[in-house]
Amino acid sequence: MCTPCNPHQTVHPSTQGIAREALCLFMAYASSDLGVRTFRAKILEDNAPSIALFGSLGFAETKRVAVFQEVHMELAVAGGVAESFDRAAQALVRKEYDAAA
C-alpha cells in the first residue's frame, strides 16, 4: 500500500522505489482529484518485477490472457487503500497551470 510521500527520502534507482513512488503519486492524484475508484494494470506475464511491484501495492490478479501473454491486475480504492491515497494526496505539491503561458 502507498504511504505518504517523504520528499527527504532517498530512493536508489536500482530498486522499485522510484516506480513505486511514481505509481503512488499518480494513483493518489487520480483517486483524490479525478475520482478514480478502480485501477487496472495489464502486464506481460514474463515481467516478474512489475507483477511484484503491483502486487506489493495491493493489486490482485484478476485474470490471465494467454493469447496476449498478459496478467491483468486490479485495485479497488476503498477502505485502507482510500485512506492511504488521501494521505499521499495531501502531501502533493500543487501548482496552478497557466494555459495562456
All heavy atoms as an XYZ file, in Angstrom:
759
protein
N       0.833     -1.178      0.000
C       0.000      0.000      0.000
C       0.881      1.246      0.000
O       1.996      1.229      0.469
C      -0.900     -0.023      1.226
C      -2.271      0.511      0.916
S      -3.437      0.450      2.285
C      -3.834     -1.274      2.325
N       0.379      2.322     -0.504
C       1.145      3.566     -0.569
C       1.171      4.243      0.788
O       0.210      4.225      1.528
C       0.532      4.503     -1.599
S       0.619      3.861     -3.265
N       2.303      4.859      1.058
C       2.446      5.646      2.276
C       2.616      7.096      1.862
O       2.986      7.366      0.720
C       3.667      5.179      3.091
O       4.822      5.254      2.252
C       3.489      3.753      3.584
N       2.374      8.034      2.775
C       2.564      9.438      2.415
C       3.970      9.678      1.890
O       4.928      9.080      2.361
C       2.330     10.179      3.732
C       1.462      9.265      4.522
C       1.885      7.872      4.132
N       4.079     10.505      0.880
C       5.358     10.767      0.251
C       6.285     11.507      1.211
O       5.859     12.399      1.928
C       5.156     11.618     -0.998
S       3.949     10.909     -2.106
N       7.540     11.128      1.198
C       8.543     11.783      2.012
C       9.547     12.431      1.071
O      10.372     11.747      0.477
C       9.240     10.764      2.926
C      10.302     11.411      3.792
O      10.619     12.580      3.630
N      10.854     10.637      4.698
N       9.521     13.759      0.905
C      10.413     14.410     -0.052
C      11.884     14.300      0.325
O      12.751     14.520     -0.500
C       9.943     15.872     -0.043
C       9.238     16.043      1.246
C       8.650     14.699      1.595
N      12.185     13.925      1.572
C      13.568     13.815      2.022
C      14.095     12.392      1.935
O      15.251     12.149      2.225
C      13.684     14.323      3.459
C      13.155     15.720      3.609
N      13.753     16.819      3.038
C      12.047     16.193      4.221
C      13.053     17.903      3.306
N      12.003     17.559      4.016
N      13.236     11.461      1.518
C      13.633     10.059      1.430
C      14.479      9.847      0.191
O      14.138     10.288     -0.899
C      12.395      9.166      1.376
C      12.712      7.700      1.279
C      11.438      6.860      1.217
O      10.341      7.395      1.090
N      11.591      5.572      1.312
N      15.606      9.175      0.351
C      16.465      8.859     -0.769
C      16.055      7.512     -1.338
O      15.904      6.543     -0.607
C      17.941      8.792     -0.307
O      18.283     10.043      0.277
C      18.860      8.513     -1.476
N      15.871      7.467     -2.651
C      15.469      6.237     -3.320
C      16.582      5.838     -4.263
O      17.042      6.631     -5.072
C      14.154      6.443     -4.107
C      13.766      5.186     -4.849
C      13.047      6.882     -3.166
N      17.040      4.598     -4.159
C      18.089      4.096     -5.036
C      17.468      3.667     -6.363
O      16.493      2.930     -6.383
C      18.814      2.924     -4.372
C      20.084      2.589     -5.076
N      20.104      1.788     -6.192
C      21.357      2.965     -4.858
C      21.350      1.674     -6.616
N      22.125      2.370     -5.826
N      18.039      4.114     -7.506
C      17.420      3.820     -8.797
C      17.343      2.338     -9.150
O      16.562      1.948     -9.997
C      18.287      4.572     -9.806
C      19.420      5.148     -9.083
C      19.208      4.954     -7.622
N      18.146      1.495     -8.534
C      18.122      0.076     -8.902
C      17.044     -0.700     -8.157
O      16.891     -1.890     -8.358
C      19.493     -0.555     -8.619
O      19.721     -0.584     -7.226
N      16.285     -0.032     -7.312
C      15.207     -0.705     -6.596
C      13.867     -0.282     -7.171
O      13.792      0.531     -8.080
C      15.235     -0.342     -5.094
O      14.941      1.054     -4.969
C      16.581     -0.642     -4.456
N      12.794     -0.779     -6.608
C      11.463     -0.400     -7.070
C      11.029      0.932     -6.464
O       9.921      1.369     -6.699
C      10.450     -1.466     -6.683
C      10.643     -2.776     -7.399
C       9.617     -3.804     -6.960
O       8.941     -3.625     -5.972
N       9.525     -4.870     -7.694
N      11.876      1.586     -5.737
C      11.497      2.808     -5.041
C      10.964      3.910     -5.922
O       9.967      4.544     -5.596
N      11.604      4.159     -7.054
C      11.175      5.248     -7.920
C       9.848      4.896     -8.590
O       8.921      5.710     -8.617
C      12.255      5.582     -8.968
C      13.470      6.178     -8.261
C      11.715      6.532    -10.026
C      14.654      6.400     -9.163
N       9.748      3.697     -9.131
C       8.499      3.278     -9.784
C       7.363      3.254     -8.770
O       6.251      3.692     -9.059
C       8.667      1.905    -10.429
N       7.645      2.763     -7.578
C       6.623      2.679     -6.532
C       6.139      4.074     -6.150
O       4.941      4.324     -6.057
C       7.187      1.945     -5.312
C       6.192      1.785     -4.208
C       6.848      1.097     -2.996
N       5.870      0.862     -1.990
C       5.040     -0.177     -1.971
N       5.101     -1.094     -2.912
N       4.152     -0.294     -1.017
N       7.068      4.994     -5.960
C       6.710      6.364     -5.586
C       5.895      7.033     -6.692
O       4.894      7.686     -6.422
C       7.967      7.173     -5.291
C       7.707      8.578     -4.800
C       7.228      8.651     -3.370
O       7.188      7.633     -2.663
O       6.883      9.777     -2.938
N       6.321      6.850     -7.944
C       5.596      7.441     -9.074
C       4.177      6.884     -9.158
O       3.215      7.639     -9.347
C       6.351      7.186    -10.371
N       4.031      5.568     -9.016
C       2.696      4.960     -9.055
C       1.820      5.462     -7.919
O       0.640      5.751     -8.105
C       2.798      3.439     -9.001
C       3.119      2.760    -10.326
C       3.440      1.293    -10.109
C       1.956      2.910    -11.285
N       2.401      5.545     -6.734
C       1.628      6.021     -5.579
C       1.139      7.452     -5.793
O      -0.019      7.763     -5.529
C       2.463      5.939     -4.306
S       2.657      4.267     -3.666
N       2.023      8.318     -6.278
C       1.628      9.710     -6.522
C       0.562      9.795     -7.603
O      -0.422     10.525     -7.468
C       2.846     10.546     -6.912
C       3.853     10.782     -5.800
C       5.110     11.434     -6.363
C       3.257     11.615     -4.686
N       0.751      9.043     -8.688
C      -0.234      9.024     -9.768
C      -1.592      8.551     -9.249
O      -2.623      9.175     -9.511
C       0.256      8.125    -10.908
C      -0.835      7.755    -11.873
C      -1.306      8.688    -12.785
C      -1.403      6.501    -11.846
C      -2.327      8.354    -13.668
C      -2.419      6.162    -12.726
C      -2.876      7.092    -13.635
N      -1.599      7.442     -8.519
C      -2.868      6.890     -8.044
C      -3.503      7.793     -6.984
O      -4.728      7.928     -6.943
C      -2.665      5.470     -7.516
C      -2.349      4.485     -8.632
S      -2.302      2.742     -8.131
C      -1.006      2.736     -6.909
N      -2.689      8.427     -6.145
C      -3.236      9.356     -5.152
C      -3.920     10.528     -5.844
O      -5.037     10.916     -5.489
C      -2.124      9.849     -4.223
N      -3.254     11.093     -6.853
C      -3.843     12.205     -7.606
C      -5.121     11.762     -8.328
O      -6.153     12.429     -8.259
C      -2.831     12.759     -8.608
C      -3.437     13.747     -9.573
C      -3.716     15.047     -9.168
C      -3.778     13.371    -10.868
C      -4.301     15.955    -10.041
C      -4.358     14.259    -11.747
C      -4.621     15.555    -11.330
O      -5.206     16.443    -12.179
N      -5.038     10.622     -9.024
C      -6.185     10.148     -9.805
C      -7.393      9.859     -8.922
O      -8.523     10.153     -9.295
C      -5.798      8.905    -10.603
N      -7.157      9.312     -7.735
C      -8.290      8.996     -6.862
C      -8.835     10.235     -6.173
O     -10.051     10.412     -6.093
C      -7.919      7.917     -5.840
O      -6.945      8.384     -4.941
N      -7.949     11.127     -5.720
C      -8.437     12.293     -4.974
C      -8.973     13.399     -5.886
O      -9.997     13.999     -5.593
C      -7.340     12.857     -4.071
O      -6.304     13.424     -4.843
N      -8.304     13.664     -6.984
C      -8.694     14.788     -7.845
C      -9.616     14.381     -8.993
O     -10.407     15.197     -9.462
C      -7.461     15.473     -8.422
C      -6.692     16.260     -7.366
O      -6.724     15.900     -6.181
O      -6.051     17.238     -7.745
N      -9.483     13.159     -9.471
C     -10.256     12.734    -10.635
C     -11.359     11.736    -10.298
O     -12.154     11.374    -11.154
C      -9.322     12.139    -11.697
C      -8.178     13.044    -12.167
C      -7.296     12.309    -13.156
C      -8.700     14.341    -12.753
N     -11.377     11.273     -9.056
C     -12.432     10.368     -8.616
C     -12.305      8.929     -9.089
O     -13.280      8.182     -9.070
N     -11.114      8.521     -9.498
C     -10.914      7.132     -9.934
C     -11.118      6.205     -8.744
O     -10.613      6.450     -7.656
C      -9.506      6.946    -10.547
C      -9.230      5.485    -10.851
C      -9.351      7.802    -11.792
N     -11.901      5.154     -8.926
C     -12.207      4.212     -7.842
C     -11.684      2.815     -8.096
O     -11.718      1.969     -7.210
C     -13.722      4.159     -7.594
C     -14.260      5.435     -6.990
C     -13.691      5.630     -5.580
N     -13.838      6.984     -5.109
C     -12.822      7.796     -4.808
N     -11.590      7.412     -4.938
N     -13.045      9.014     -4.371
N     -11.188      2.549     -9.302
C     -10.593      1.248     -9.610
C      -9.414      1.457    -10.549
O      -9.528      2.167    -11.542
C     -11.609      0.308    -10.287
O     -12.752      0.177     -9.446
C     -11.014     -1.074    -10.527
N      -8.289      0.842    -10.216
C      -7.113      0.869    -11.083
C      -6.920     -0.518    -11.661
O      -7.073     -1.517    -10.958
C      -5.861      1.279    -10.300
C      -5.882      2.711     -9.862
C      -6.277      3.041     -8.575
C      -5.515      3.722    -10.726
C      -6.315      4.362     -8.163
C      -5.545      5.045    -10.325
C      -5.948      5.371     -9.037
N      -6.593     -0.573    -12.961
C      -6.335     -1.841    -13.628
C      -4.982     -1.765    -14.317
O      -4.634     -0.733    -14.891
C      -7.418     -2.144    -14.657
C      -8.754     -2.423    -14.028
C      -9.841     -2.750    -15.059
N     -11.114     -2.920    -14.370
C     -11.991     -1.945    -14.162
N     -11.727     -0.732    -14.581
N     -13.122     -2.190    -13.528
N      -4.253     -2.875    -14.267
C      -2.950     -2.965    -14.929
C      -2.938     -4.207    -15.805
O      -3.448     -5.254    -15.399
C      -1.839     -3.039    -13.896
N      -2.368     -4.074    -16.994
C      -2.147     -5.210    -17.881
C      -0.639     -5.321    -18.059
O      -0.003     -4.398    -18.581
C      -2.828     -4.997    -19.230
C      -4.332     -4.948    -19.150
C      -4.944     -4.731    -20.523
C      -6.458     -4.663    -20.429
N      -7.062     -4.463    -21.763
N      -0.085     -6.440    -17.613
C       1.365     -6.612    -17.570
C       1.730     -7.897    -18.307
O       1.071     -8.928    -18.126
C       1.851     -6.711    -16.102
C       1.368     -5.499    -15.297
C       3.369     -6.810    -16.038
C       1.524     -5.644    -13.803
N       2.776     -7.850    -19.116
C       3.241     -9.066    -19.777
C       3.639    -10.081    -18.710
O       4.311     -9.738    -17.739
C       4.412     -8.777    -20.705
C       4.078     -7.959    -21.949
C       5.331     -7.655    -22.751
C       3.050     -8.681    -22.816
N       3.229    -11.328    -18.896
C       3.407    -12.327    -17.852
C       4.865    -12.655    -17.553
O       5.168    -13.173    -16.484
C       2.618    -13.591    -18.157
C       2.997    -14.285    -19.430
C       2.035    -15.417    -19.779
O       0.959    -15.529    -19.160
O       2.372    -16.184    -20.697
N       5.800    -12.300    -18.447
C       7.214    -12.540    -18.151
C       7.882    -11.355    -17.437
O       9.075    -11.373    -17.166
C       7.984    -12.920    -19.417
C       8.052    -11.805    -20.455
O       7.365    -10.771    -20.279
O       8.778    -11.978    -21.452
N       7.089    -10.325    -17.103
C       7.619     -9.146    -16.414
C       7.395     -9.294    -14.900
O       6.572     -8.605    -14.293
C       6.937     -7.880    -16.954
C       7.612     -6.611    -16.476
O       8.383     -6.620    -15.522
N       7.294     -5.512    -17.132
N       8.152    -10.205    -14.309
C       8.002    -10.506    -12.881
C       8.210     -9.285    -11.973
O       7.474     -9.121    -11.001
C       8.942    -11.638    -12.481
N       9.188     -8.401    -12.251
C       9.349     -7.229    -11.372
C       8.105     -6.341    -11.328
O       7.716     -5.860    -10.265
C      10.542     -6.482    -11.971
C      11.327     -7.540    -12.674
C      10.288     -8.480    -13.236
N       7.451     -6.116    -12.474
C       6.245     -5.282    -12.484
C       5.080     -5.969    -11.790
O       4.327     -5.336    -11.057
C       5.846     -4.919    -13.919
O       6.762     -3.994    -14.458
N       4.946     -7.272    -11.997
C       3.889     -8.016    -11.310
C       4.095     -7.939     -9.806
O       3.152     -7.702     -9.041
C       3.836     -9.476    -11.806
C       3.386     -9.504    -13.276
C       2.912    -10.317    -10.933
C       3.560    -10.848    -13.955
N       5.340     -8.078     -9.366
C       5.645     -7.985     -7.935
C       5.384     -6.580     -7.402
O       4.844     -6.417     -6.298
C       7.103     -8.384     -7.685
N       5.746     -5.559     -8.178
C       5.516     -4.176     -7.756
C       4.032     -3.908     -7.561
O       3.610     -3.414     -6.511
C       6.090     -3.195     -8.779
C       5.741     -1.719     -8.583
C       6.271     -1.213     -7.251
C       6.279     -0.886     -9.729
N       3.220     -4.247     -8.554
C       1.789     -4.003     -8.434
C       1.186     -4.842     -7.307
O       0.316     -4.370     -6.588
C       1.081     -4.251     -9.772
C       1.213     -3.101    -10.731
C       2.322     -2.982    -11.550
C       0.235     -2.119    -10.800
C       2.461     -1.915    -12.425
C       0.353     -1.048    -11.675
C       1.472     -0.943    -12.492
N       1.665     -6.068     -7.149
C       1.191     -6.900     -6.048
C       1.515     -6.281     -4.700
O       0.691     -6.303     -3.778
N       2.696     -5.684     -4.575
C       3.088     -5.056     -3.304
C       2.255     -3.816     -2.996
O       2.176     -3.385     -1.848
C       4.571     -4.688     -3.319
O       4.822     -3.552     -4.136
N       1.632     -3.235     -4.036
C       0.762     -2.070     -3.849
C      -0.680     -2.472     -3.545
O      -1.537     -1.621     -3.379
C       0.809     -1.166     -5.082
C       2.132     -0.459     -5.329
C       2.129      0.227     -6.683
C       2.420      0.532     -4.219
N      -0.934     -3.777     -3.510
C      -2.268     -4.242     -3.175
C      -3.096     -4.709     -4.354
O      -4.244     -5.119     -4.191
N      -2.536     -4.638     -5.565
C      -3.251     -5.119     -6.743
C      -3.389     -6.635     -6.651
O      -2.470     -7.322     -6.213
C      -2.490     -4.770     -8.027
C      -2.663     -3.356     -8.501
C      -2.064     -2.304     -7.827
C      -3.410     -3.072     -9.639
C      -2.204     -1.003     -8.275
C      -3.549     -1.768    -10.097
C      -2.955     -0.734     -9.408
N      -4.526     -7.140     -7.086
C      -4.772     -8.582     -7.117
C      -4.928     -9.016     -8.566
O      -5.518     -8.304     -9.387
C      -6.037     -8.926     -6.340
N      -4.416    -10.201     -8.877
C      -4.563    -10.734    -10.218
C      -6.025    -11.091    -10.455
O      -6.640    -11.786     -9.649
C      -3.681    -11.969    -10.387
C      -3.704    -12.525    -11.783
C      -2.764    -13.697    -11.965
O      -1.653    -13.690    -11.391
O      -3.157    -14.626    -12.708
N      -6.568    -10.604    -11.569
C      -7.964    -10.892    -11.884
C      -8.102    -11.906    -13.010
O      -9.094    -12.618    -13.073
C      -8.730     -9.605    -12.261
O      -8.050     -8.966    -13.340
C      -8.828     -8.673    -11.077
N      -7.118    -11.941    -13.924
C      -7.147    -12.957    -14.971
C      -5.835    -12.951    -15.731
O      -5.029    -12.037    -15.622
C      -8.321    -12.767    -15.918
C      -8.254    -11.560    -16.833
C      -9.473    -11.537    -17.759
C      -9.478    -10.282    -18.612
N     -10.612    -10.241    -19.526
N      -5.651    -14.021    -16.503
C      -4.523    -14.138    -17.429
C      -5.094    -14.309    -18.828
O      -6.064    -15.031    -19.010
C      -3.625    -15.315    -17.070
C      -2.821    -15.039    -15.819
C      -1.876    -16.183    -15.497
N      -1.116    -15.829    -14.306
C       0.162    -15.487    -14.310
N       0.841    -15.485    -15.436
N       0.767    -15.163    -13.187
N      -4.486    -13.633    -19.785
C      -4.934    -13.725    -21.176
C      -3.791    -14.362    -21.964
O      -2.800    -13.697    -22.297
C      -5.307    -12.332    -21.736
C      -5.788    -12.441    -23.171
C      -6.350    -11.664    -20.856
N      -3.937    -15.652    -22.217
C      -2.868    -16.429    -22.850
C      -2.484    -15.896    -24.225
O      -1.297    -15.826    -24.556
C      -3.280    -17.890    -22.936
N      -3.467    -15.514    -25.029
C      -3.188    -15.073    -26.390
C      -2.290    -13.826    -26.407
O      -1.483    -13.648    -27.315
C      -4.500    -14.853    -27.190
C      -5.257    -13.637    -26.692
C      -4.202    -14.741    -28.676
N      -2.398    -12.967    -25.402
C      -1.558    -11.774    -25.305
C      -0.433    -11.935    -24.291
O       0.365    -11.021    -24.101
C      -2.397    -10.547    -24.938
C      -3.408    -10.178    -25.982
C      -4.757    -10.204    -25.690
C      -3.018     -9.809    -27.260
C      -5.704     -9.871    -26.649
C      -3.950     -9.467    -28.226
C      -5.301     -9.504    -27.921
N      -0.384    -13.074    -23.622
C       0.609    -13.348    -22.572
C       0.602    -12.234    -21.527
O       1.633    -11.722    -21.132
C       2.000    -13.533    -23.185
C       2.080    -14.678    -24.157
C       3.426    -14.791    -24.835
O       4.217    -13.856    -24.863
N       3.692    -15.951    -25.398
N      -0.600    -11.884    -21.082
C      -0.786    -10.790    -20.122
C      -1.357    -11.291    -18.810
O      -2.121    -12.246    -18.770
C      -1.784     -9.756    -20.656
C      -1.273     -8.896    -21.762
C      -2.335     -7.916    -22.239
O      -3.543     -8.131    -22.022
O      -1.940     -6.908    -22.835
N      -0.982    -10.573    -17.765
C      -1.594    -10.731    -16.455
C      -2.388     -9.457    -16.205
O      -1.864     -8.351    -16.371
C      -0.520    -10.898    -15.345
C      -1.155    -10.931    -13.973
C       0.326    -12.130    -15.599
N      -3.663     -9.586    -15.850
C      -4.496     -8.426    -15.524
C      -4.602     -8.344    -14.007
O      -4.883     -9.342    -13.341
C      -5.881     -8.561    -16.140
C      -5.867     -8.473    -17.627
N      -6.984     -8.171    -18.356
C      -4.867     -8.632    -18.539
C      -6.677     -8.155    -19.648
N      -5.404     -8.445    -19.774
N      -4.355     -7.144    -13.474
C      -4.413     -6.923    -12.030
C      -5.313     -5.730    -11.754
O      -5.443     -4.833    -12.597
C      -3.007     -6.700    -11.465
C      -2.060     -7.862    -11.745
S      -0.407     -7.606    -11.085
C      -0.668     -8.127     -9.391
N      -5.910     -5.708    -10.569
C      -6.870     -4.660    -10.235
C      -6.737     -4.253     -8.763
O      -6.428     -5.082     -7.908
C      -8.270     -5.191    -10.510
C      -9.350     -4.144    -10.486
C     -10.659     -4.699    -11.016
O     -10.744     -4.963    -12.233
O     -11.577     -4.868    -10.193
N      -7.002     -2.976     -8.514
C      -7.012     -2.441     -7.158
C      -8.232     -1.545     -6.994
O      -8.400     -0.574     -7.749
C      -5.744     -1.627     -6.874
C      -5.662     -0.939     -5.515
C      -5.516     -1.983     -4.404
C      -4.508      0.040     -5.469
N      -9.088     -1.866     -6.043
C     -10.253     -1.030     -5.738
C      -9.841      0.014     -4.699
O      -9.135     -0.300     -3.741
C     -11.396     -1.883     -5.200
N     -10.273      1.248     -4.906
C      -9.970      2.338     -3.977
C     -11.091      2.394     -2.948
O     -12.152      2.962     -3.192
C      -9.827      3.681     -4.710
C      -9.531      4.806     -3.729
C      -8.748      3.593     -5.774
N     -10.862      1.759     -1.810
C     -11.843      1.724     -0.720
C     -11.105      1.431      0.572
O      -9.970      0.942      0.560
C     -12.892      0.649     -0.985
N     -11.730      1.744      1.687
C     -11.166      1.426      2.997
C      -9.767      1.964      3.206
O      -9.493      3.141      2.981
N      -8.855      1.085      3.602
C      -7.479      1.478      3.887
C      -6.742      1.995      2.672
O      -5.882      2.865      2.789
N      -7.079      1.483      1.499
C      -6.451      1.965      0.267
C      -6.828      3.426      0.044
O      -5.979      4.266     -0.251
C      -6.871      1.101     -0.947
C      -6.383      1.712     -2.246
C      -6.354     -0.323     -0.800
N      -8.102      3.756      0.202
C      -8.560      5.135      0.030
C      -7.895      6.060      1.045
O      -7.456      7.163      0.702
C     -10.082      5.209      0.157
N      -7.785      5.597      2.287
C      -7.135      6.412      3.330
C      -5.667      6.649      2.995
O      -5.148      7.750      3.176
C      -7.266      5.719      4.682
C      -8.684      5.679      5.210
C      -8.823      4.790      6.440
O      -7.793      4.352      7.001
O      -9.976      4.530      6.838
N      -4.995      5.611      2.504
C      -3.590      5.732      2.120
C      -3.415      6.750      1.000
O      -2.520      7.596      1.042
C      -3.069      4.361      1.684
O      -1.780      4.453      1.160
N      -4.286      6.682     -0.022
C      -4.211      7.632     -1.126
C      -4.537      9.047     -0.653
O      -3.931     10.013     -1.118
C      -5.145      7.227     -2.265
C      -4.662      6.036     -3.055
C      -5.558      5.274     -3.763
C      -3.326      5.692     -3.099
C      -5.136      4.177     -4.505
C      -2.883      4.597     -3.833
C      -3.798      3.842     -4.540
N      -5.488      9.194      0.252
C      -5.823     10.520      0.779
C      -4.620     11.142      1.483
O      -4.330     12.320      1.295
C      -7.009     10.446      1.747
C      -8.334     10.192      1.041
O      -8.396     10.364     -0.198
O      -9.302      9.816      1.737
N      -3.911     10.340      2.291
C      -2.716     10.849      2.978
C      -1.641     11.246      1.974
O      -1.005     12.296      2.105
C      -2.173      9.808      3.955
C      -3.004      9.642      5.207
C      -2.283      8.809      6.262
N      -1.889      7.495      5.770
C      -2.645      6.405      5.810
N      -3.858      6.468      6.319
N      -2.190      5.254      5.351
N      -1.433     10.414      0.955
C      -0.431     10.721     -0.064
C      -0.822     11.971     -0.852
O       0.021     12.811     -1.163
C      -0.237      9.533     -1.000
N      -2.115     12.125     -1.169
C      -2.586     13.280     -1.937
C      -2.385     14.577     -1.159
O      -2.105     15.617     -1.752
C      -4.051     13.108     -2.317
N      -2.493     14.517      0.149
C      -2.289     15.712      0.970
C      -0.845     16.186      0.900
O      -0.562     17.357      1.109
C      -2.687     15.439      2.411
C      -4.178     15.269      2.591
C      -4.552     14.815      3.991
O      -3.714     14.701      4.873
N      -5.828     14.532      4.197
N       0.081     15.267      0.599
C       1.494     15.624      0.525
C       1.903     16.149     -0.852
O       3.015     16.630     -1.014
C       2.350     14.406      0.885
N       1.004     16.052     -1.839
C       1.337     16.516     -3.186
C       1.506     18.024     -3.215
O       0.720     18.763     -2.623
C       0.240     16.132     -4.179
C       0.090     14.655     -4.511
C      -1.156     14.445     -5.372
C       1.312     14.125     -5.209
N       2.521     18.482     -3.923
C       2.718     19.914     -4.142
C       1.940     20.266     -5.405
O       2.141     19.682     -6.455
C       4.211     20.248     -4.327
C       4.388     21.710     -4.684
C       4.988     19.887     -3.075
N       1.032     21.201     -5.280
C       0.173     21.571     -6.412
C       0.477     22.998     -6.843
O       0.621     23.886     -6.025
C      -1.292     21.440     -6.024
C      -1.644     20.024     -5.635
C      -3.019     19.967     -4.991
N      -3.250     18.690     -4.376
C      -3.764     17.639     -4.996
N      -4.092     17.713     -6.259
N      -3.951     16.497     -4.356
N       0.564     23.155     -8.138
C       0.801     24.479     -8.698
C      -0.258     24.732     -9.755
O      -0.681     23.819    -10.449
C       2.190     24.569     -9.316
C       3.303     24.462     -8.298
C       4.644     24.686     -8.935
C       5.725     24.604     -7.887
N       7.034     24.838     -8.460
N      -0.657     25.970     -9.872
C      -1.629     26.337    -10.905
C      -0.936     26.330    -12.255
O       0.220     26.730    -12.391
C      -2.210     27.723    -10.622
C      -3.088     27.778     -9.401
C      -4.316     26.905     -9.526
O      -4.939     26.873    -10.612
O      -4.650     26.231     -8.538
N      -1.643     25.873    -13.265
C      -1.129     25.843    -14.619
C      -1.779     26.948    -15.418
O      -3.002     27.056    -15.459
C      -1.422     24.481    -15.254
C      -1.038     24.395    -16.705
C       0.288     24.317    -17.081
C      -2.010     24.397    -17.704
C       0.645     24.243    -18.423
C      -1.653     24.337    -19.035
C      -0.331     24.256    -19.395
O       0.027     24.187    -20.713
N      -0.982     27.778    -16.038
C      -1.494     28.867    -16.851
C      -1.438     28.452    -18.319
O      -0.364     28.413    -18.931
C      -0.676     30.126    -16.623
C      -1.206     31.325    -17.378
O      -2.287     31.223    -18.001
O      -0.543     32.375    -17.349
N      -2.580     28.090    -18.869
C      -2.647     27.616    -20.258
C      -2.239     28.707    -21.249
O      -1.841     28.395    -22.367
C      -4.043     27.111    -20.555
N      -2.356     29.966    -20.855
C      -2.019     31.055    -21.772
C      -0.513     31.274    -21.884
O      -0.049     31.909    -22.827
C      -2.682     32.348    -21.287
N       0.245     30.743    -20.954
C       1.698     30.983    -20.966
C       2.423     30.181    -22.009
O       2.031     29.201    -22.487
C       2.288     30.673    -19.598
